[in-house]
Amino acid sequence: MSVAGASISSVEPTILDNIIGFLANPNIAFLLFVIGGVAIIIEIATPGLIGPGIVGGICIALGLVGFGNLPVNWIAVGLLVFAMVLFYLEVHIDGHTVLGVGGVVALVLGGLLLFGGYFSAPDFPEPSLRVSLWIIGAMAAIALTTFAVFFRFARQDVGSNTGNIDPSELEIIGEWGISLTDLRPSGKVMVNGREYVAAADYTEGFIPKDEHIQVTGVYRDVLKVERMVKEPRLPQGKP
């Protein structure tokens, strides 16, 4: 091959190439996925915040872009998802630390197995494709602290002002109140002087703030409500 006198041209990476290269860093991809998972669970546990759900969705999407450009072990990704579920269950049903410890174990194993490289040496020298042990440990501690402190504080903080609904409170069905926030479809309402998390009936769509609403059902800690279209009607059996 004769290359004498051949012209030389250089090809620079595009902005998109640089972004994908950044996301394809094992540490960055792992961080984005775990942070996104934590944010999504915060949104699920405290409906109406909206912000954590948006941030979580973006982080998970970017994390998956990074995974798509790396030799990822998808079983390990499943372990990360399972860890988030266990963290949520720990604080939601009070698992007495068993579920929380299981979440930490699943998160650590997921991080270790995500790209490999810890348990066998490559046949040929190659770039390290593994998540830093420091980052795995830090994210496990942060996730556990977030769910153990934030959610427990949130559940205690609502105390006398927000209703954690139990079967004895099913009589609230039929009561009416005021929407404290927009219900798109979830948000906050005030019923009988107490603040509740509520979701609009799927047939209602969007209910704006300061609208008269009536409780039509209860699902765990969430009220199902509909917009009042006439004078509030009293529950059966009440004068």
C-alpha distance (Angstrom), angle and dihedral (degrees) to the residues before:
residue distance angle dihedral
M1 . . .
S2 3.77 . .
V3 3.80 114.1 .
A4 3.78 98.3 163.2
G5 3.80 109.7 135.6
A6 3.83 93.5 4.1
S7 3.77 115.1 150.7
I8 3.79 119.1 -114.3
S9 3.78 121.7 -139.7
S10 3.79 127.2 178.3
V11 3.80 125.7 -144.3
E12 3.79 114.0 -148.5
P13 3.81 121.3 -156.6
T14 3.79 114.7 -104.1
I15 3.79 124.9 -124.5
L16 3.81 88.4 -100.9
D17 3.81 90.4 52.5
N18 3.80 90.2 52.4
I19 3.82 92.2 48.7
I20 3.81 92.9 49.5
G21 3.80 89.9 45.9
F22 3.81 89.4 54.2
L23 3.82 93.2 47.4
A24 3.82 91.1 46.9
N25 3.80 90.2 65.3
P26 3.85 104.4 113.3
N27 3.81 92.3 -135.6
I28 3.81 93.6 49.0
A29 3.81 93.8 46.4
F30 3.81 91.2 49.7
L31 3.81 93.2 47.4
L32 3.80 93.6 48.6
F33 3.80 93.0 49.0
V34 3.82 95.2 48.2
I35 3.82 94.5 43.1
G36 3.80 89.3 48.4
G37 3.80 91.0 50.8
V38 3.80 92.3 50.5
A39 3.82 91.3 49.1
I40 3.81 93.1 48.9
I41 3.82 91.9 51.7
I42 3.82 90.7 48.8
E43 3.81 87.9 54.2
I44 3.81 91.8 48.6
A45 3.80 93.0 48.3
T46 3.82 94.5 45.6
P47 3.82 105.9 32.5
G48 3.77 117.5 -161.9
L49 3.82 98.6 42.1
I50 3.84 90.5 100.3
G51 3.83 93.1 179.4
P52 3.82 97.5 80.9
G53 3.79 90.2 47.5
I54 3.81 92.5 53.5
V55 3.81 93.9 44.8
G56 3.80 91.5 44.8
G57 3.79 93.7 50.4
I58 3.81 92.1 50.2
C59 3.81 93.3 46.7
I60 3.80 93.4 49.1
A61 3.81 91.4 47.6
L62 3.82 91.4 51.2
G63 3.80 90.9 45.1
L64 3.81 90.4 53.3
V65 3.82 89.5 50.7
G66 3.80 87.8 56.1
F67 3.81 91.5 46.6
G68 3.80 90.0 50.7
N69 3.80 90.3 59.9
L70 3.80 95.2 47.0
P71 3.83 134.3 65.2
V72 3.79 90.6 -102.7
N73 3.80 124.8 -179.4
W74 3.82 103.5 -132.4
I75 3.80 92.3 -161.9
A76 3.80 86.4 62.6
V77 3.81 88.9 51.3
G78 3.80 87.0 54.4
L79 3.81 88.9 53.3
L80 3.81 89.7 54.2
V81 3.80 91.1 51.7
F82 3.80 90.0 47.0
A83 3.83 89.4 51.8
M84 3.81 90.7 56.0
V85 3.79 91.3 49.8
L86 3.81 91.0 51.2
F87 3.81 92.3 49.4
Y88 3.79 90.2 52.1
L89 3.80 93.4 47.4
E90 3.81 91.5 47.9
V91 3.80 93.5 62.5
H92 3.80 96.9 30.7
I93 3.79 99.2 53.6
D94 3.83 98.1 19.7
G95 3.78 99.7 -115.4
H96 3.81 93.0 -171.8
T97 3.87 92.0 -117.8
V98 3.82 94.6 -61.6
L99 3.81 93.3 102.9
G100 3.80 91.5 41.4
V101 3.80 92.4 53.2
G102 3.81 88.8 47.4
G103 3.81 88.8 52.3
V104 3.81 91.7 53.1
V105 3.81 91.4 48.9
A106 3.82 92.1 48.6
L107 3.82 91.6 47.4
V108 3.81 93.4 49.8
L109 3.82 93.2 45.9
G110 3.79 90.8 46.7
G111 3.81 90.8 52.4
L112 3.79 93.3 47.0
L113 3.81 94.5 47.6
L114 3.81 96.9 37.6
F115 3.80 94.8 97.3
G116 3.80 103.2 -3.5
G117 3.77 124.0 -138.1
Y118 3.80 97.6 127.4
F119 3.78 101.3 86.7
S120 3.81 104.5 37.4
A121 3.78 136.8 34.9
P122 3.84 117.6 -124.5
D123 3.80 118.5 -112.8
F124 3.80 90.3 -128.9
P125 3.81 131.0 30.9
E126 3.82 109.0 -91.2
P127 3.80 139.2 157.1
S128 3.80 114.8 -76.1
L129 3.80 110.3 -102.0
R130 3.75 103.2 -172.5
V131 3.78 139.6 101.6
S132 3.79 117.1 -102.1
L133 3.80 113.6 -102.9
W134 3.79 88.4 -135.1
I135 3.80 91.4 56.3
I136 3.81 92.3 46.6
G137 3.80 91.3 51.4
A138 3.80 93.0 44.5
M139 3.82 93.9 50.0
A140 3.81 92.0 47.0
A141 3.82 90.1 52.8
I142 3.81 93.2 44.3
A143 3.80 93.7 48.0
L144 3.80 93.5 47.9
T145 3.81 92.0 46.3
T146 3.81 92.0 47.9
F147 3.79 94.4 53.1
A148 3.81 95.5 38.0
V149 3.81 96.1 47.7
F150 3.80 108.4 24.0
F151 3.80 98.4 45.9
R152 3.79 96.1 39.4
F153 3.81 89.9 48.9
A154 3.79 90.8 47.3
R155 3.80 92.2 51.0
Q156 3.83 92.0 48.3
D157 3.79 93.4 42.1
V158 3.78 93.9 60.8
G159 3.82 87.6 56.8
S160 3.78 109.5 135.8
N161 3.78 96.1 0.8
T162 3.77 103.0 55.1
G163 3.77 124.8 49.1
N164 3.78 119.7 -123.4
I165 3.76 93.6 -165.9
D166 3.78 122.3 -134.3
P167 3.82 129.3 177.2
S168 3.81 91.5 -91.3
E169 3.80 89.1 64.4
L170 3.78 95.8 58.2
E171 3.80 86.8 106.2
I172 3.79 85.4 79.2
I173 3.81 87.1 81.2
G174 3.79 106.9 107.4
E175 3.80 94.7 25.7
W176 3.78 118.3 123.1
G177 3.76 132.9 -141.8
I178 3.81 146.5 146.4
S179 3.80 130.8 -73.9
L180 3.81 108.5 -120.3
T181 3.81 93.3 -168.9
D182 3.77 136.7 17.3
L183 3.80 110.5 -77.2
R184 3.84 105.7 -137.8
P185 3.01 78.9 176.4
S186 3.84 98.0 -56.4
G187 3.77 132.6 40.7
K188 3.81 141.5 111.0
V189 3.81 130.3 -50.9
M190 3.80 135.7 -179.1
V191 3.81 116.2 -131.0
N192 3.81 123.1 172.4
G193 3.79 90.5 -13.0
R194 3.80 93.8 -54.1
E195 3.79 129.2 107.7
Y196 3.80 118.4 -126.3
V197 3.79 138.3 177.2
A198 3.80 106.8 -114.6
A199 3.77 140.7 179.2
A200 3.79 125.9 -153.1
D201 3.79 117.9 -117.6
Y202 3.82 108.3 -95.6
T203 3.82 89.2 -117.9
E204 3.81 90.5 55.6
G205 3.78 99.6 58.6
F206 3.82 113.7 -173.8
I207 3.82 119.1 12.5
P208 3.82 113.6 -169.4
K209 3.78 126.9 -136.5
D210 3.84 119.1 -82.6
E211 3.81 92.5 24.9
H212 3.80 122.4 140.4
I213 3.81 108.9 -111.0
Q214 3.80 136.5 -179.2
V215 3.80 127.5 -147.4
T216 3.80 112.4 -117.5
G217 3.79 100.6 170.2
V218 3.80 148.0 -9.3
Y219 3.79 126.0 -125.5
R220 3.80 112.3 -175.6
D221 3.86 103.7 -64.5
V222 3.80 96.0 -13.8
L223 3.81 128.2 88.0
K224 3.79 119.8 -140.6
V225 3.81 108.7 -141.8
E226 3.77 141.3 177.2
R227 3.80 133.0 -158.3
M228 3.78 117.7 -93.5
V229 3.80 109.8 -119.6
K230 3.81 95.7 179.8
E231 3.80 139.5 10.9
P232 3.83 111.3 -35.4
R233 3.79 109.6 -90.9
L234 3.78 117.4 -139.3
P235 3.82 119.9 -122.4
Q236 3.77 116.7 -100.6
G237 3.80 114.2 -82.7
K238 3.81 94.7 26.5
P239 3.83 122.7 109.4
